[in-house]
Amino acid sequence: MMQRRRRLEEDQALLVSLRSRSDDLGVMVEWAHAGEDVVADFARGLEELQQEVDAAETKKMLAGPYDRSNAIIS
């Protein structure tokens, strides 16, 4: 029961983080349309978002009922 709760809290934190990153990128797009030079910041933000999504996808792939068991991967 505690593991399920922890996973749900982690999923909620991930959702909040992804929304925040998405909102930040949206603001940078608006700034770019207004003539601000945000290319480097936008690229960095996009890369960070991609890394977070990739990490979340990997975590979800390894979230099956048997994936909590010990295993040796080579």
VENRADA-V169717 format. One record per residue. N is the residue number from 1. RES is the residue in one small letter. PSI is psi in whole degrees, -180 to 180 (* if undefined). D_LAST is the distance of its C-alpha to the last C-alpha in whole Angstrom. Layout:
[[N | RES | PSI | D_LAST] [N | RES | PSI | D_LAST]]
//
This chain:
[[1 | m | -41 | 31] [2 | m | -36 | 31] [3 | q | -42 | 27] [4 | r | -44 | 29] [5 | r | -44 | 31] [6 | r | -42 | 29] [7 | r | -41 | 27] [8 | l | -40 | 30] [9 | e | -39 | 31] [10 | e | -40 | 28] [11 | d | -40 | 29] [12 | q | -43 | 32] [13 | a | -39 | 31] [14 | l | -45 | 29] [15 | l | -44 | 32] [16 | v | -43 | 34] [17 | s | -46 | 32] [18 | l | -41 | 32] [19 | r | -42 | 36] [20 | s | -46 | 36] [21 | r | -41 | 34] [22 | s | -43 | 36] [23 | d | -42 | 39] [24 | d | -43 | 39] [25 | l | -38 | 38] [26 | g | -41 | 41] [27 | v | -41 | 43] [28 | m | -35 | 42] [29 | v | -43 | 43] [30 | e | -42 | 46] [31 | w | -39 | 47] [32 | a | -41 | 46] [33 | h | -27 | 49] [34 | a | 0 | 51] [35 | g | 2 | 50] [36 | e | 148 | 48] [37 | d | 94 | 46] [38 | v | 16 | 42] [39 | v | -48 | 40] [40 | a | -44 | 38] [41 | d | -40 | 38] [42 | f | -44 | 37] [43 | a | -42 | 34] [44 | r | -44 | 33] [45 | g | -40 | 33] [46 | l | -41 | 32] [47 | e | -43 | 29] [48 | e | -40 | 28] [49 | l | -44 | 29] [50 | q | -42 | 26] [51 | q | -41 | 24] [52 | e | -40 | 25] [53 | v | -45 | 25] [54 | d | -45 | 21] [55 | a | -40 | 20] [56 | a | -40 | 22] [57 | e | -43 | 21] [58 | t | -44 | 17] [59 | k | -41 | 18] [60 | k | -36 | 20] [61 | m | -30 | 18] [62 | l | 31 | 16] [63 | a | 22 | 19] [64 | g | 172 | 20] [65 | p | -26 | 21] [66 | y | -3 | 18] [67 | d | -9 | 16] [68 | r | -10 | 17] [69 | s | 156 | 16] [70 | n | 143 | 13] [71 | a | 155 | 10] [72 | i | 125 | 7] [73 | i | 131 | 4] [74 | s | * | 0]]
//
